[in-house]
Amino acid sequence: MRIRRDRREAGSRWSMAGLIGLLMLSAVGGSPAEETAETDPMEVLAAMSDYVGNLQSFSLAFDSDIEVITTELEKIQFASSGTALVQRPDKIHAHRVGGYADVEMWYDGTTVSVYGRSIDAYTRFELQGTLDQLFHALRAGHGVALPGADLLLSNAAEVLAHDVLQAKHIGRGVVGGAECEHLAFRNADTDWQLWVEVGDTPIPRKMVITSKTVNSAPQYTIRITEWESGVEPAEDAFDFAPPEDAEPIRPDQLIELDELPQGAPTGGTQ
């Protein structure tokens, strides 16, 4: 069916009373910054950090999107989904599936095991420590990071607030049906936003990181779609037995299990 649009007819649908009403609502409503001026974003961040950091066990599911900029300045987005089972202080089982990798990771406090289902290969290496130390070691030493890992740290607020130049409480939003406090932070190289669930369980629901130093400002987004606290992991939840036909690889080959396809651009012309 073809629909005609006549600007004069559309304009006539707005009565003067309706326009006055909209103007009055705008004036009364004010801006989000004015409405939420008394909410301290650092206090909301600290409350989230304390709550998540004190949980002894929990599970979650997430969706994540990462953007890249081609040399032609075209923005391309890659999507993944995954789950994580956490038991503090030193155990995790995480699984991430995307268009270019299907990867699982187990950590039992002494050994890291990573299995790439998409390439039927695995690697293992020793690492004694806590989950905080695991996340740091993966990022610094192996070029691999669990999406949103900073949100799961025992001292998330301290790490996330490091080098923050400006913090704002934007207002409230709804993520996955949950009402959230919407926070915005600025660093020298990045802007990042965080949505924290309102109430007695201030869990992170969404995070967006914008890279300001890359042309076209690509973003990384993670949304927590499910969260369950106080779960009881099975005895073998953090154990890994490689399939018989799986090929062992070196830890430095983990780049093949990234969220991006091999050869994907990492940025556009500056």
C-alpha positions in Angstrom: 0.0 0.0 0.0 1.4 3.4 -1.0 1.1 6.1 1.7 1.1 9.8 0.8 2.5 12.4 3.2 1.2 15.9 2.9 3.2 18.3 5.2 0.2 20.7 5.4 -2.1 17.9 6.5 0.4 16.6 9.0 0.9 20.0 10.4 -2.8 20.7 10.8 -3.1 17.7 13.2 -1.2 19.7 15.8 -3.5 22.0 17.6 -2.3 25.1 19.4 -3.3 23.5 22.7 -1.2 20.5 22.0 1.9 22.6 21.2 1.4 24.6 24.4 1.1 21.4 26.3 4.3 20.0 24.9 6.1 23.2 25.7 4.8 23.2 29.3 5.9 19.5 29.8 9.4 20.3 28.5 9.7 23.3 30.8 8.4 21.4 33.9 10.4 18.2 33.1 13.8 19.9 32.9 17.0 18.1 31.7 18.2 14.7 33.1 21.2 16.5 34.7 18.9 18.8 36.6 16.6 16.0 37.8 19.5 13.9 39.1 21.9 16.5 40.4 22.0 14.9 43.9 23.0 11.4 42.7 26.7 10.8 43.0 27.9 8.6 40.1 30.9 7.5 42.1 28.7 6.3 44.9 26.6 4.3 42.5 29.8 2.8 41.0 31.1 2.0 44.5 27.8 0.3 45.5 28.0 -1.9 42.3 31.6 -2.7 43.0 30.9 -3.7 46.7 27.9 -5.8 45.8 29.6 -7.8 43.0 32.9 -8.0 44.7 31.4 -9.5 47.8 29.4 -12.2 46.0 31.0 -15.6 46.5 29.4 -17.2 43.5 27.2 -16.1 40.6 26.5 -16.8 37.0 25.6 -14.5 34.1 24.9 -14.4 30.4 25.9 -11.5 28.1 25.8 -10.1 24.6 28.7 -8.0 23.3 29.3 -5.9 20.3 32.7 -4.6 19.1 33.1 -2.1 16.3 36.0 -1.6 13.9 36.7 1.1 11.3 37.9 0.1 7.9 40.5 2.0 5.9 37.5 3.4 3.9 36.1 4.8 7.2 33.2 2.3 7.2 32.1 1.2 10.6 31.6 -2.6 11.0 30.1 -4.3 14.1 30.8 -7.8 15.3 28.5 -9.5 17.8 29.1 -12.3 20.3 27.2 -13.9 23.2 28.4 -15.9 26.2 28.1 -17.1 29.8 30.2 -17.1 32.9 30.2 -19.0 36.1 32.2 -17.5 38.9 33.3 -18.7 42.3 35.5 -16.5 44.3 38.3 -16.1 45.0 39.9 -18.1 42.1 37.5 -20.1 39.9 35.7 -19.3 36.6 34.2 -21.1 33.6 33.4 -18.8 30.7 32.1 -19.5 27.2 31.9 -17.0 24.3 30.4 -17.7 20.9 30.7 -15.3 17.9 30.7 -15.5 14.2 34.4 -16.3 14.1 35.2 -18.1 17.4 33.6 -20.5 19.8 35.9 -20.5 22.9 35.7 -21.8 26.5 37.9 -21.0 29.4 38.4 -22.8 32.7 40.4 -21.6 35.7 40.7 -23.5 39.0 43.2 -21.3 40.8 46.3 -23.0 39.5 45.7 -23.8 35.8 44.2 -21.9 32.9 42.6 -24.0 30.1 41.3 -22.5 26.9 39.6 -24.5 24.3 38.7 -23.2 20.8 35.8 -25.3 19.5 35.9 -23.5 16.2 39.5 -24.6 15.6 39.4 -27.8 17.8 42.5 -26.7 19.6 43.4 -26.0 23.2 46.1 -24.5 25.4 47.0 -24.7 29.1 49.3 -22.8 31.3 50.0 -22.5 35.0 48.8 -19.4 36.9 48.6 -19.3 40.6 46.4 -16.5 42.0 43.0 -14.9 42.2 40.4 -14.0 39.5 41.7 -10.4 39.6 45.2 -11.7 38.8 43.9 -14.0 36.1 42.1 -11.2 34.3 45.2 -9.0 34.4 47.5 -11.8 33.2 45.2 -12.7 30.3 45.1 -9.1 29.1 48.7 -8.2 29.7 50.5 -11.5 28.8 48.3 -13.3 26.3 46.2 -10.6 24.5 43.0 -12.3 25.5 40.4 -10.7 27.8 37.0 -11.9 29.0 34.4 -9.3 27.9 33.4 -7.1 30.8 36.0 -8.6 33.1 36.6 -5.3 34.9 33.0 -5.4 36.1 33.7 -8.7 37.9 36.9 -7.6 39.8 36.8 -7.6 43.5 37.8 -3.9 43.4 36.0 -2.9 40.2 35.3 0.7 41.3 39.0 1.4 42.1 40.1 0.0 38.7 37.3 1.6 36.6 37.6 5.0 38.3 41.4 5.2 37.7 42.2 8.2 35.5 38.6 9.3 35.3 38.5 13.0 34.5 34.7 13.6 34.7 31.8 11.6 36.1 28.1 12.2 35.6 24.8 10.7 36.6 22.7 11.1 33.4 19.4 9.8 34.8 17.6 6.5 34.7 17.1 4.0 31.9 15.8 0.5 31.4 18.0 -2.3 30.2 16.5 -5.8 29.7 13.4 -4.7 31.7 15.5 -3.6 34.7 15.4 0.0 35.8 19.0 1.3 36.0 21.1 4.3 37.0 22.8 5.6 33.9 26.3 6.8 34.5 28.8 8.5 32.2 32.6 8.8 32.7 35.3 10.5 30.7 39.0 9.5 30.5 41.7 11.0 28.3 41.3 8.4 25.6 37.9 6.9 26.2 34.3 7.8 27.2 32.4 5.1 28.9 28.9 4.6 30.1 27.5 2.2 32.7 24.0 1.2 33.6 23.6 -0.2 37.2 20.4 -1.8 38.3 18.4 0.2 40.9 17.6 -1.4 44.3 19.2 -3.9 46.6 21.1 -5.8 43.9 23.1 -3.1 42.0 24.5 -5.4 39.3 25.9 -3.9 36.1 23.5 -4.3 33.2 25.2 -2.5 30.4 28.5 -0.9 29.6 29.6 1.1 26.5 33.2 2.1 25.9 33.9 4.7 23.2 37.5 5.0 21.8 38.0 8.7 21.2 41.5 8.5 19.8 40.4 6.3 16.9 38.8 7.9 13.8 35.0 7.6 13.9 35.0 6.6 17.6 34.3 2.9 17.5 32.5 1.4 20.5 32.5 -1.7 22.6 29.2 -2.7 24.2 28.3 -5.4 26.7 24.9 -6.2 28.0 24.2 -8.5 30.9 21.1 -10.4 29.9 20.9 -12.9 32.8 22.3 -12.8 36.4 22.0 -15.3 39.2 23.7 -14.9 42.6 24.4 -17.6 45.1 24.7 -20.4 42.6 26.2 -23.7 43.7 28.7 -24.9 41.0 29.1 -28.6 40.3 32.2 -30.2 41.6 33.7 -30.5 38.1 32.5 -27.1 36.8 36.0 -25.7 36.6 37.8 -28.8 35.3 38.7 -29.3 31.6 39.4 -32.5 29.8 40.5 -31.9 26.2 38.8 -34.0 23.5 40.9 -36.8 22.1 41.3 -35.2 18.7 41.9 -31.6 19.9 45.3 -30.1 19.0 47.4 -28.5 21.7 48.6 -25.0 20.8 50.9 -22.5 22.4 49.3 -19.7 24.6 50.6 -17.1 22.2 48.3 -18.5 19.5 45.2 -17.5 21.5 44.8 -14.5 19.2 43.1 -17.0 16.8 40.2 -17.1 19.4 39.5 -13.3 19.3 36.1 -11.7 18.9 37.3 -10.4 15.5 38.1 -12.4 12.4 41.8 -12.6 11.5 42.8 -9.7 9.3 40.0 -7.4 10.5 40.9 -3.8 10.6 41.6 -2.2 14.0 41.0 1.4 13.0 40.7 3.9 10.2 42.8 6.7 8.9 43.6 9.1 11.7 
